[in-house]
């Protein structure tokens, strides 16, 4: 018997520590499936693309408790739209983008929750700061007064074994602790956005506070047929 979305969600939630926020990744997932997940108790939903999210959000305005998370790469020219559509942006991956979001947040009178995307290991297929780059940029990030910089996000490279993946997550947690010790007034790095369907248990072991789960909740995705939805990118794959 194939498990339903509701059954999968119930099983996962029953095994997650209460302190961990479950973000249902709804890239290429139908509005009906999102409604099913909402009915099963999910309130946090993650999208990779601003345009795809916009179409879904327009159809889900009757679900007032949804919190939307942008977890895919954000192009600078989509920054203003992203601020209007998402309460969380996990994929702030360079200083220029952070500063652009800060200026726009001031203009729009909003204070988005931000995670800084880091690459613990070199990976040409992922965006994000290396550890030395992020440490260098911390003073300027601390000047982004209109952003609530709350955490770090990471995606391990593909092809790692369990031990290597766990090490990536542990080093991300260590980096968060290192940043916190600097006592920078506008960097409150309390959140760790780590762990997807295939590795979320390792992320839990390493101390994640948010997991981003798609396939394990919704099954294999069927591509959305709207002609004007942006094509999927391998970057930020969930």
N, C-alpha and C positions, 0 to 999 in steps of 0.2 A: 504493500500500500504506500502510495506517495504521500508524504506529509503535506498538509496545507500550510500556507503562510502563517496562519494563526498558531498552528501546532509548533512550527519551527520557532516562532517568536517566544511562545510560552516556555519552550524548553531552554532556549538560550538565556532568557531573562531569569529563569529559576536558578541558573548556575552562575550568573554574574554576581560578583560582590556588589552590595548596595551602593558603594561609593563610586562605581564606574558608570559613566553615562554611555548609553547605547545609542549610537547614531546609525540609523538605517540608511544605507546608501542606495539611492533611487535612480541612479543613472540608467536610462533605458528601461525603467520600470513604469508601468501604466498608472494612471491616476486611480483607477479602481483598486490596484494592489496597494497603493499608498493609503487609501481609505481603509482597506482591510487591516493594514499595520496600525493605523491610528486607532481603530476599534479594539485592537489587541493590546493597546496601552503605549505604543510608541509615540513620542512627542518630538523627537529630534530627527530631522531628515537631512541627509547630505547629498548635494548635487555637484557634479563636475563642471557643468557649463551654465553660464548665466542665462543664455537664451532658452535652453531646455527647461531650466527652473522657472523662468518667467511664465511659460505657457502652463505649466502645472500649477503654479501658485495662483494664477488667475482662476483656475477651476476649483481651487481648494480654499477659497476665502471663507467658507462657512465653518472651517475647522480652526477656531481661534487660538488654540493652545500650541500650535505648531511652532517650533523653533527651527529656522533654516540655517544650514551650515554649508558654506562653499568650501569644497575640499579639493577641487581641481585647480590647475594653473590659471591664474588671473592675468589677462592682458591689461596693460595700463589703460588702454582706451575703453575698457569695460569697467573701470574702477568705480565710476559714479553709479552705474546701474547696480553693481554688486552691493554698494553701501545701502541702496534703497531696498534691495531684495533679501539680504541676509543679515542675521543677527551675529553670526560668527563667520569669520574668514580664517580658515586654517592654513591657507597656502600663500601667505605673504613670504616671498622667497628672495627678496633683495631690498636693499636700502631705498633705491629709487621708487619702488612700488610703495613701500611703507610711507615715504614722505608724500607721495601723491595722495594716498588714502588719507593721510593726516590733514592735508590742505582741504580736500574735498569734505571730510568729516566736519571741519570747522564751518565750511560754507553751508552744509546741509544740516547743521546743528544736531549731529548724531555722534555717538561714541561706540563704535563697533568693538566687539570682542575679537581679539587677534591672536593667532598662533604664528610663530615664526618657523618656516619650514627649513629643516637642516638636513644636510647629507653627511652622515657620519662616515661613510665610505665613498670614495670616488665612484660616480655613476653617471655616464653621459646621457642616460635616459631619464634622469630626474632633475628637477629644478631644486634650488635651495642653496643656503649658505654652507660652506665648509665650516668646521669648528673655528679655525683661525680667522676666517673672514667675519664670522658673526662676532667673535670677541672684539675684533677691530671696530666693528660698526656699532657696538653697544652704546657708546656715548651719544652718537647721533640718533639712534633709535630712542634713546631716553628723552630726546627733545620733541618727540611726537606726542604732544600733550593731549591730542583729541582722540587717540587710540587707546583702548584698554588692552595692552599687551600682556596676555595672561598665560601664555604657554608656548611649548614647542611641538611641532609636528614632524614626523619622519616616516619615510617609506623605505624599507630595506631594499637593496638591489635584488633582482631575481637570481635564483640559482644558489642561494646560500643554504647551508644545512642548519639544523635547529640551533646548534651551539653558536654559529656565526650570527644568526638572526637575533638570538637572545643577547649577544654581545652588543649589537647595534642598539637595541632597546635600552640596555643597561647604560651604555655610554651617553645616550640621550638624556636619561635621568641624571647622570652625573653632571652633564653640561648644564641642565636646569639648576641643579644645586650650586654649581660654580657661579652662575649668573646671579642667583639669589644672594650669595655671600657678598656680592659687590654693592648691595644696598642702593641700587639705582632707583630713584623715586618713582619713575613711571614704568618700571619693568617688574611686574608682579607675576613671576613665572611659577605658577602653582599647577598648571594643567599640562598633561602630556597626552597628545593625540597620537596614539600608536596602536597598531594592531588591526588587521583585516581578517577576512574569513579564514585564511589558511594559517595565520600565525597569532591570532588574538590571545590565545592562552599563554604564549610566551611573553606577550606584551603585559599581560596581567601579572605574571611572575616578576617582571621588571618594574612594576609600579605605575602602569598607565592609569590615567583617569578617564580617558575616552577611547572607545573602540569604534571603528568604522566598518560596519558589516553589511554586505550586499548579497552576494550569492548564497551564503549560508542561511539567509532569511527568505529570499525571494526565488531561489533556484536560478538556473541559467536564464539570462536575460534574453528576451526577444527584442530585436531592434524596433524602436519607435518609428512609426511610419510618417509622422508629420514631415512634409517636404522641407520646411524651413528650420528644422532642428539642426544644430551644428553637428558635424560628424564627430564621432568619438575619437579621442586621442589616446595613445598608449601611455602618455604621461599621466601620473596620478591614478593609474588603473586600480580598481578596488575589487 
